[in-house]
């Protein structure tokens, strides 16, 4: 099959299968030659959380590569190309490698079908492809991001990770994970394994209690990360400098190439994870430069002067976005291009955005059945008293062009509401 045919096949998987058990995924891993015993030398860092897990994955992968470690990275979702989900030494695999990994997994799927094993889901299939590729390339480390939740996520089929990490937890995907913060935390804490250290953001005591209880049952060492563990030293419109309370980095100054203060929180979680890795934690200069030079697309990413893409797509994410929006130094107007998917708490997002001093709001619709109708978004902005000028354009690329054309040099345009919006903008720019 050609690359385009492979992508089409994978995109169509949700039409004929659904999520399977972890035992199902482990059986497929076994058939792909991926062992889960002492002979498997790949060190897995497994990361869950509501917000920030992608950034922590990116930082850890970049630091490991910077320290000379061959590293596999599995993330989701992708923004433009599906290959983005599977990376080795921070480079997404080629189309040819993607097809090869697909064929290996598809052969196993066809074989297992004879034994009445259901077809893997979309996410399971891509996870299996990633693990096959990482195993083939004999990576030393795998940075593994959960897709949804943790306890039942396909990535949790790996029995013996090196470390587990849980970033900040908030109210999102409640239809799958539960309707309270404690229930969601239980699902995230499901990645904790016996005797495996867990590093976690513990600012919310409700979440912290759930994680510490789960860790105690698993006899897992805990590293609780709090805002008290770091101190902001300097902020600019390009980066944030900070120090961290640590026995290893006592007087060191770190820098993250993001404009949002919350990314320091994610960096602190990553640094505390690195402290649990004696093989690299003393490589101070390489650790610091790995953090300072990390690139993570679609998270407060300035793609051109005065134009910023941010994938904030839930309540907690929008809260952090608004903090950055309000603090961003700008001599002109602050404008927003917004779209969102139907299954998010879009009313909360719109209500909070309406409270800002945004000058112009450009509303568009993501090219997906999940995309919320523009008239509904418009109604909610007016309902919550937004005083900005509001424009509506159904087409994302046209709406983006309209916003860019109207922008003065001293203005700033924030594109926010969904990673799918970020991806469509990036795709239109590439085209």
N, C-alpha and C positions, 0 to 999 in steps of 0.2 A: 504493500500500500504506500501511496505517496503521502508526504507530510500533511497536505491539505485534507486528504481522506481520513488520516489518523485523527486529526483534530475534530473533524466532523463526527467521526465515530464516538469519540470521547464526549463531545458536546451532547450527543443524543442518548448517552447512557441513562440519564434520569427518566427517560421515557419508558424504559423497560426493566428497571430494577430499583431496589431501594436499599437502605442501610442494612448491613449484616452484623453478626456478632463478632467479638474480638477473637473468639476461637476460630471462626471462619477466616479472618484475616491472617491469623498465625499459621493456619494450614496452608494458605497460599504462599506465605513467606517461606515456609519449609520447602515447598515445591520449587521455589525460586532459588534454593540453595543458601538461604540466609539462616544461619544457626543462631540459637539463643542459649548458648552455653559458653564455657570459658574459652573455647576456640575462637569466638568472635571478639576480635580486638578493637572493634569500633566503639569509641566512647560517645554515648548519646547524651546530649543535654536536652531534656524535654521541657517545653515551655507552654504554659497555659495562662489564661487571664482574659479579662474583658477588653481592656485597653492597654496598649503599650507592649504587648508581646512581640509584635513585629519589629519594633525598634530594638528591643532587647535581643532578639534573634540577630538582627543586622549588626549590632555592636559586638556581640560575642563572636559571630562569624568573622568579622573584620579583624578583631583582636587576635583570634586564633591564627588566621592566615598571616597576619603581620608578624606573629611569633614563629612562623615557619611550619605551621601544622596544616597538613592537607585536610580540608574541611568540606563536608557536604552540608548544604542548607536546603531545607524543605519548608516552604512558606505558602500562604494563601491569603486572599485570592491573588490572581495576577491582574495587572493593570491593562496591558495591551496584548502581550504574547503569552500563551500558556506555558512556554518553556521557562518563564520567569520563576515558576514554582520550584524548579529543580536546578540547583546551582552547585558548582564545585569550585572552591577557592573564589567564591563570589561571582563567578561567571556563569550565566545561564547556559545550559547545555545546548548544543547546536540542533538544528532541525534533524540532521542525520542521526545524532545520538538519541534524540527524542523518539524517532521512528524505531530505532533498534530496541530501546527499552520497552516501547509499546509492544513490539512483536514478541519479545520474551514473555511479557505478562499475558498477552493474548493467547499464546501457545498453552500456557498453564490454565488459563480460563477454559479453553476448549477441551483440554484434558480433564479438568475437574467437572466439567459439565456432564461427562460420561458417568461420574460418580454422584450426580444429582446435587452438586454444589451450586448455589445461586451465583449469578454474575455479580462481581464486585460493583459497588456504587461508584459514582463519578469520583468522589474524593478518595475512596479506597483504591481505585484503579491507579490514580496518580501517585498515591503513597507507595503502592507496590512498585511502580516504575522507578520512583526515587530510590527506594531501598535496594532494588536490583542494581541500579546504576552506581550507588555509593559502594555497594559490596564489590562490584566489578572493578571499580577504580581503587579499591583498598584505601578508602579515606581513613584518617586517624580519628576524626571527630565528626559527629553528625549533630547539627543544631536543628531540632525538630519542633516545629510550631503546630500546636493542636489546631484542628479545623473548627470544632464547635464543642464547647464544654471541656471535657477531659476524661471523665470516668469511662464513657462509652465510645470515645473518639477512636478512630482507626489507629492513630499514632500510639495509643495506649496499649496496643498489642505487643509492644516491645517490653519484655519482662524485667530487664536489668539495666536501666539507664545509669549513667555516671552521676548525673545530678538532675534534680527537678527544680523548676522555677515557676513561681506563680506571680504574675504582675497584678496591677490593681483590678479589683472586681467591682462591677456595677450592674445595674439593671439593664439587661439586654438578652435577647433570645428567650424571653420568659416562657414562650409557648413550648419550648423544648427543655429548659433547664430549671424552671420553677418560678414562682411568683414572689419570692422573698430573697433578700440578699443572702440569707443563711442557706437556702436551698441551692442557689447558684454556686455558692462557695463549696458546698458538698460535692457538686459535680466537678468543679475545678480541682479540688483536693483529691479527687479520684486518681490523679496521676502519681500520687506519692507512693513510693515502693519501700519495701522492708530494707532497713539499714541504709537507704540512699538519702543523702542530705537534701533538704528542701530549702531554697532561698525564696523569700516571699515579701511582698509589700504588705505591711501590717498596720496601716494607719486606721483602718476601720476595725474596731475591737470585735464586732460581730464576725467579720471574716477571719480575723486573727484567731479567735477562739476555735472556729471550725477547723482551720488549718493545723493549729497546734494539737488539737485533740486527735486529728487523723494521723499526724506525724508520731504522736506518742504511741498510738496503737501499732504503728509500723516500726517503732524503735528507730525512727529517722531523726537525725540531727536537724535542728531548725536554725535558720539565720533570718531573723526578723529585721526588715529594713524600714526605717522611718524617716520623716523629714528632718529630724534631729541629727541624722547621720551625715548631712551635707550642709554647706553654707554657700549661698550665691555670692560671688565676688564681683562680677561685672557682666552686664547684659548689653548687647548691641542688636542691631537689626539683622545680624548674620550669625551670632553665636552667643553662648553663655559660658562663662568661666566659673568654676566652683572648686571648693575643697571638700574633702570627705573625712569623716572620723574613722580611722583605720589604723591597725597596728602595722600594716604594710605600707600605707601611703600617707603617713602622718603629716608631712609638710608639703605634699605634692599638690599642684594646681592642675586640674583637668579642664578640658574644653570640649563642649559638644557643638557641632556645626548646625544647630537648630535655633530658631528664634523663640521657641516656647519654653517657658520655665519648667513645664511638666516633663520635658524630655530629660531634665536633670534627674528627676525621680527615676525614670527608666534607666538612665546611665548608672545611677547609684545601685539599682538592683543588679545590673550587669557587673559592676565592679565587685560587689559583694559575692557574686557568683565566681568571678575570677579569683577572688581570695581563697576560694575552696579548691583551687586548682594549683597545687604546689609546683607543677611542671612549668607554669608560665607566670605565676603571680609576681615573681621577682624580676621579670623582664620589664622594668618600670617604663623605660623610654618607649618600648614597642607597644606596651599596653596603652600608654597615653596617646601615642600617635595613632594607634588603631581606633581609639575612640574619637579623636579629633578629626580624623579623615573619613569617618563612616558616611556612606551615602544611602539614604533611605527615601525612595521616591514616594511622592504623594502625601508626605507628612510635613506640613508647613514648608513645602518645597518651593523655593523661588525659581521659577522656570525662565523668567526674564525680568528685567528691572521693574519692580512694582507690581508683579503678577505672581501670586502665591497659590499653590494648590494644597488643600488639606482634606484628608479623608475622614474627618470627624463625622460619624454617622449614627451616634446614639446620644442619649442625654449626658452622660459623663464626658463624652468626647466634645460635645458642643459647649459644655461648661468651661472646659479647658481652652477651647478655641476662642471663646469670648474674652477670657482673661488676656490672651495674647492679642486679640483684636483691639481691645481697649488700651493696652499698654504700648502698642506699636506706634513708633514715632513717625509722623507723617505730616507734611506741611499742606497737603492737599486734601481731597475727599477720600473717604474710605467707602469702597463699593463691594457688593457681594453678588456673585453668581451662585445660584442655589438650585439643587434638585435633591430628591430623596426617594427611597423605595417605600412601598406601601406598608411593609411589615415592621417599620420602625416607629418610634414615638415621635412622629413628625410634628404633632401639635406642640409638644414641649419644645422641640428644636426651634420652630418658627416663633413661638412666644418669647423665647430668650433672645433670638436674633432681633426681634422687633423692639427690644429694650435698648439696643445699642444706638449709637449715633451714626448709623450707616446712611449715606447720602443717596445711593442708587442701588436698587435690588433688581437683578436680572433673573427671571424664573425660567427654567427649561425642564424638559422631561427626558429622563434616561431612556435609551432605546431598549426597553425590556418590558415584559408583561408586569414586572414588579414595580416599574416606575410609577410614581404618583402623578395623577393628572395635574396639569399646570393650573387649571381653574380652581382646584381644591387648595393648592399652595397659595394662590393669589388671595382667595377668600380668607385663609387663615392669617396671612400677613395683615390684612385689613381688620380682621376680627380682633387681633391682638394689638391694634393701634399703631402699627408701623407707619411712621411719617415720611419714609423715604419715597422717592420717585420709583415706581415699579413698572418694569417692562416684562413682557411675556413673549417667548419664542419657543415653539415646540422642538426645534432642532438644536441640539447641543452645540454643534460647531458654529452655527449661525448666531446663536445667543452669545457664545464666547467672542466671536468676531465683533458683534455689536458692542459688547462691553469693552473690548480692547480699543476699538475705534473711538469710542466716546471718552476714553480715559485720557486725562492730561498727564504730562510728565511727572508732576508732583503728586498725583493720585496713587492709590494702591487698590488693586483688585484681588479679593479673596474668593477662590472657587471652593465651595464647601458643601457638605451634606451627604456625600457618598463616595466610596472608592470607585464605584462604577462611573460616576461623573468624572473623576480624575482620569480614569482610564480612557474614556471617550474623548476628553480634551487632548490627552497625549496622542491618541491615535489620529485625531484630526490634524494635529501639528505635524506628525510624521508624514501624513499624506499630502 
